[in-house]
Amino acid sequence: MLHRNVRRSRFATVFLSVGWGAFFGSMVLPAAVAQAAKPEDVFKGKIFITKDRLPDRFPSTGAFISAVQSRKIDKVWPVEEKGPDHGVWKLEYIAFFAQPLDDNEIQLKFFDITGGERKFVASDPQYTTGKNMRVFGSNIELAKPEFDVNKHYMMTMYSRGRAIATTTFWLRGKGANYSGKVEFSDEETRKK
């Protein structure tokens, strides 16, 4: 089950309203980032799941890049878990696109990649505040039975059928408890 908290993309609003040229024109960046001054160039094609919601504003591009790198996670623990049949995970994420979007809708698809093959699990439309965005931040809740503990997932964003950003992550939790004790009936033990 997917639950989406649709909200205005904070990152697009902050950076598009200021204007990239004015915002990044006077910044001094570390040498590693100097070649691709914009975060969307540094992280193009990637989705980052973060520990918590990122701030709405950053003092510099370096601070934005550092915040994303320091808060990224690849293991998500449940916010709610009641036995083996109920679990809910909340993902805060930010996606960076190589090219500006040409649509207001992007499709978020999840695949189970635990066993090495890619099995489709679920999809959900996400809506942006406008076209030409290269950064999109939001959150989504994943729940059982579609999603399960200790599984490895791929999250991919599509625009007009084309993959534009991706990440992988693990959903963690308690899962089913097994005692390891096996009991045989009298009939089963006599057959041996």
Secondary structure, DSSP 8 states (H G I E B T S, - for coil): -EEEE----HHHHHHHHH-HHHHHTT----HHHHTS-SHHHHSTTEEEEESS---S--SSHHHHHHHHHHHEESEE--SEE-STT-EEEEEEEEEE-SS--SSSEEEEEEEE-TTSS-EEEEEEEEE-SSSS-SEEEEEEEEETTTS-TTEEEEEEEEETTEEEEEEEEEE--------------HHHHHH-
